[in-house]
Amino acid sequence: MIIIDTRQKRELTLAPKTETEAKVQELYILICTIQGECPLYRDFGVSNEYLHMPVNAAQTAMTLAITEALRRYMPDVQLENIRFERNELEAMQGILNPVLEVSDIE
């Protein structure tokens, strides 16, 4: 089981040492990219339709968006769980920080 926490900034490398490290990096890039940000590949990333929703509805919509992005771009990755972690200030600001638990990433 591998945990991907979007609150922790990852050092990206052009030459990952292992296949697992490469897959984790791909996954991190996918879930941290909003659709429309990538030039010439506008569909890549996670939809941001949840942007102006109330927090509970936004969590559900973001979970769906992440699940759909994984199914489309990384179908070999098995998503086990998505949870959202935030401190009191982030909660007041409506900031969502997804934490993914994945398996079968190799």
C-alpha positions in Angstrom: 0.0 0.0 0.0 1.4 3.4 -1.0 0.0 6.7 0.4 0.1 9.8 -1.8 -0.4 13.0 0.3 -1.0 16.1 -1.8 0.0 18.4 1.1 3.6 17.1 0.9 5.5 18.6 -1.9 7.4 16.0 -3.9 10.7 16.4 -5.6 10.2 15.4 -9.2 12.9 13.7 -11.1 13.5 13.0 -14.8 15.1 9.7 -14.0 13.3 7.7 -11.3 15.3 4.9 -9.9 12.5 2.3 -9.8 9.3 1.5 -11.7 7.3 2.1 -8.5 9.0 5.5 -8.0 8.0 6.4 -11.6 4.4 5.3 -11.1 4.1 7.3 -7.8 5.5 10.4 -9.5 3.0 9.9 -12.4 0.1 9.6 -10.0 1.2 12.7 -8.0 1.4 14.7 -11.2 -2.0 13.5 -12.4 -3.9 14.4 -9.2 -2.1 17.7 -8.8 -2.9 18.8 -12.3 -6.2 20.6 -13.0 -7.8 19.9 -16.4 -6.8 22.7 -18.8 -3.4 23.4 -17.3 -1.4 21.2 -19.6 -0.8 22.8 -23.0 -1.7 20.6 -26.0 -3.2 18.0 -23.6 -6.1 20.0 -22.1 -8.1 16.9 -20.9 -5.2 15.6 -18.7 -5.6 16.0 -15.0 -8.5 16.2 -12.5 -11.7 18.2 -13.2 -12.3 21.2 -11.0 -16.1 21.3 -11.2 -16.1 21.1 -7.4 -14.4 24.5 -7.0 -17.4 26.6 -5.8 -19.3 23.9 -4.0 -19.8 23.5 -0.2 -17.1 21.5 1.4 -19.0 18.2 1.8 -20.3 18.3 -1.8 -16.8 19.3 -3.0 -15.2 16.3 -1.3 -17.6 14.0 -3.0 -17.1 15.7 -6.4 -13.3 15.7 -6.0 -13.4 12.0 -5.1 -15.3 11.3 -8.2 -13.0 13.5 -10.3 -9.9 11.7 -9.0 -11.4 8.3 -9.5 -12.3 9.1 -13.1 -8.8 10.5 -13.8 -7.2 7.4 -12.4 -9.5 5.2 -14.4 -8.7 7.1 -17.6 -5.0 7.7 -17.3 -3.7 5.1 -14.9 -6.1 2.1 -15.1 -3.4 -0.3 -13.7 -3.4 1.5 -10.3 -5.9 0.2 -7.7 -7.3 3.0 -5.6 -8.1 1.7 -2.1 -9.2 4.9 -0.4 -9.4 8.7 -0.6 -9.5 10.7 2.6 -9.3 14.5 3.1 -7.1 16.0 5.8 -7.0 19.6 6.8 -6.2 21.8 9.7 -8.6 24.4 11.2 -7.4 27.3 9.0 -7.7 25.1 5.8 -11.2 24.1 6.9 -12.3 27.7 7.2 -10.8 28.5 3.8 -12.4 25.5 2.1 -9.1 23.9 1.1 -9.2 20.2 0.3 -6.1 18.0 0.6 -6.8 14.6 -0.7 -4.7 11.7 0.6 -4.8 8.6 -1.6 -4.1 5.0 -0.7 -3.2 2.9 -3.7 -2.1 -0.6 -4.3 -1.1 -2.6 -7.4 1.1 0.3 -8.5 4.0 -1.8 -9.7 
